[in-house]
Amino acid sequence: MKKTKMKTWVIVLLAAFPVLLMAQIKDREQLNVVLSSPGKPFALYMNLSGGSVSIRTHEGRDLRITASPGQNTNDNNGQGKNQNVNTNTNTNVNVNVNSGATGSSDRNRLLKISEHDNKVDISQYNQKRTLHVDVLVPRNKTSLNISLGGNGNVKVEEVSGEVIVTSADGSILLEKISGSAIATTVNGNIVTTFKNVNAKAPMAFSTLTGIIDLSFPLGTKASVTLKSDQGVISSDFNLAGPIKPKLSKNKNGSYQAKLAGALKGYINGGGQEIAITNMQGNIYLRKSK
């Protein structure tokens, strides 16, 4: 009788809390995060000191995270690569992600993850290590806030909601997203393709050395401010309004200008504010196909 009650309590406790399923397989860490309210909007916050990030959608209701280590940031010759990594095979552990508990085994783990009220936080244990992190997220409406140090790239595909990405020294690719975006990098390209745009959300895109290439749906209404000190601005849209200087029309039907300073104009009569700044590279505004 006692054994039966004990089994019942274990089942109840596992059902009452979101859990994280962790497997460490040959230098790779695989984790599944169950949301408090599956099927509802969620937020994902990620802060990594270096490496790369890829975020895609899947048909599931959980977040599926795979992390693999790169080279330590203080080890240029690669001798420190893959140190302090648990190489146990097929070790599965159920962990209550809300508990915040730590132990001696944490020194061998790659990622810190917590979940509360559909808000997921991802960071890393060793700030000197670069990590390559791949995340599969549900198709629910989401809010992503990704910060990546070092010279790694960030790629986000087919998510719906608000996307904020900051990269210290890498490129940002936002592909077939719906909603709004704010993307900032120092040395890297920003390439973004929108399927749909949130007409009420302001957006901003900024880099110092790289190209900014943005594709918007044909019917997008926006008030844009573009600045490129040493590059060319090219647009498939006719930017009407207070444009100084005027854009010249090319043979292919696009509009182009080269200027030092800011250019302001309206797409389809104006709408949400979009600020685009590139110090030393070109800016391209395209119509999504």
N, C-alpha and C positions, 0 to 999 in steps of 0.2 A: 504493500500500500504506500509506503514511504517513497519507494522508487518511482511509482506512478506519479505522485505529487511532484516530485523533483523534476521529472521529465516535462510535466505540464508547465511548471514555472520557467524552465529554460525556453520553451516555445514561446511563452508570453513575453519574456524579456527580449527575445530576438525580434519579435514582431513590433514591439513598442518603440524601438529606436532605429534610425537609419544606420546602416552598417556599411563598412568598407571591406571589401573582399580583396585581400592582398596575396599576390603570388610573386615570388622572386625566382626568376629562371635565368641562370647564366648571365649575370650582369644586367639583367633587365628587370624592372619592377612593373608589375601589372596590377592595377587597382580598379575596382568598380565602386562607385559611390551611388547609393540609393538616396534620392531626394526625399525630403520630409513630405512633400505633396507632389507625387509624380503626376505628370500631365499638365501641371500649371507652370506659369512663367518662373524662371529661375535666374540667378546671377552667378557669374563665375569671375573670380578675382585671381589673377596669377602674377607672381612676382619672382623672376629668376635672374640670377646674376650674369648668366651667359648661356649660350647654346642655341637652340632653335625651338620654335613652337609651331605645331600644326593642329588646327581645330576644324573638325568636320562634323556633319550631322549623321545620325543613323536612326533606324526605326525603333530602337529601344527606348526605355523610359529612365535609364540610368546614365551616368557618365562613366566612360571606360577610358582609363588613362594608362598609357605606356610610357615609361621613362627609361632612358639608357644614358650612361655616363659618357662624358667626353673628357678632354684633357683638363687637368687642374690649371687654374688661371695663373698660378705661381710656378708652373713647371713647363718651360718652353721646349724641353727636349723629349717630353712625353714619357719620362720614366715614372711619373706618378700616375699615369693613366690607369683607371679601373682599380685603384687602391680603395680599401675600405668598402668593398662591395660584397654583399652576401651572395655567394654563388650556389646556394642550396637549390636543388631542382624540385619543382612541384611542391613547394611549401605553401599551403593555403591557410590563412588565418582570418577569422572574423574579428573585426575591431570596431568598437563603438566610436565613430568619428567625433561625437560630441564630448567625449570624456576628457580629451586633451591629455591623456596619460602618456608618460614617456618612460622609457626603461633603457637598460644597457643595450638592447638590440637596436635601438633607434640610431646608434652611431653608424650602423651598416645600411640604413635606409636612405633613399634618395630624396623622397618628397614628404613634406608635411601637408596633411590635408584635413580640413574640418568642414562640416556641413551643419547649418542651422537655419531653419525656416527657408529652405530652398536657396540659401546663399552658400556657395562653395568657395573656400579659400585654398589656394595651392601655393606653397613656397618650398624652399629646399633646406635641408639640414646643413650641408656644407656649402657656404657661400663662395668658396674658392674653386668649386667644381663647376664645369659647364655641363648642362644636361640637354638632351634632345627629348622633347616631350610631345607626344601625340595624344590628342583628346577627341573622343567621339562623344558628342552631346545630343540630347533629344531634340526633336524638331520644334519643341515648344518655343514661344517667344522668350528671348533671353536678353540679358545685359552682360556684355563681356568687357572686362577691364584688364588688359594684358600689358605688363611692363617687363621688358627684356634688356639686360645689360650686354656688354660685349659687342661682338660683330655678327651675331646670329640673325637669322631671318624669321619673320612671323608670317604664317599663312592661315587665313580663315576662309572657309568655303561654305556657302549656302546656308548661313545662319540668318535668323530673322530677329530684329530688335536693334538694340544700341550696341555699337562696337567702338571701343576706345583702345588704341594700341600705341604704345610708346616704345621705341627701339633706340638704343644708344648709338649703334653703329652698324645697322643692317637694313635690309629692304623689307617692305611690308606689302603683302599681296592679299587683297580682300576680293574674293571671287564670287560672283552671283549672290550677293547679299541683299537683304531686304530690310529697310529701316534707315538708320543714320550711322555716320562714322566720323570719328576724330582720329587722325593718324599723324604721328610725329616721329621723325627720325633725324639724325644728324648727317650721316653719310650713307645714303641708300636711296633706292627708288621707292616710290609709292604708286602701286597700280591697283585700281579699284574698279570693279564692275558691279553696278546696281541692277537688280531685277525690279525692285520697287523702292520708292523713296518715301520716308516719313516727312510729309510736307510741313510739319510743325517743329521739327528739330533742326537747330542750326548745326552746321558741320564745318570742320577745319582740317586742312592738310598742309603739312610743313616739312621741308627738308632743306639742308644747306647745299649738298652736292649730290645730285641725282636727278632723275626725271620724275615728274608727277603726271600720271596718265589716268584720267578719270572718265568712266563711261556711265552716262545717265539715260534713263528711258526717254523716249522722244517727247512725251508730254510734261516733263519736269518743269516746274515753275520755281525759279530761284533768283535771288539777287547776289551776284558773285563779285568778290573783290580778288583780283589776281595781281601778284607781284613777283617779278623775276628780274633781278638786277643785271644778270649777264646771260640770259637765255631768251628763247623765243616762246611766245604764247600762240597756240594754234587751237581753233575751236570749230567743231562741226555746227555749233549753234550760232545764229546771228545774235550777238550780244547787243541788244538795243539799249538806249538810255544814255546816261552821262559818261560816254566813253572818251577818254583822253589818253593817247591819240586814238584815231579811228583804226579799226581793223581793215586790212586789205583782203579782198576776196581772191583766192587762188583758182586755178583752172579746175581743180578737183572739187570745187564748191566749198572748201573750208575757208575759215577766216584766220588771218595771221597778223601779229604785230610784234615788233621788237622794241623794248622800251626799258628805261631805267626809272622805276617808280611803280605806282599802283595803277591798275586798270579796273574800272568799275562798269558793270553792265547788268542787264536783265535778260534772263532766259524765259521766253514765253510770257513776258509781261512782268516778271519778278515774283518773288515769293520768299521762301526761307533763305536765311543768310548762309552763304558758303564762302569761307576765306581760304585762299590758296596762296602759299608763299614758298618760293624757291629762289635761293640766293644765287646759285651758279648753274642752274639747269633749266631745261625746257618744261613747259606746262602744256598738256594736251587735254582738251575737253572733247569727248566723243559722244555720239549717239549710240546707245546700246543696240546691238543687232537682234 
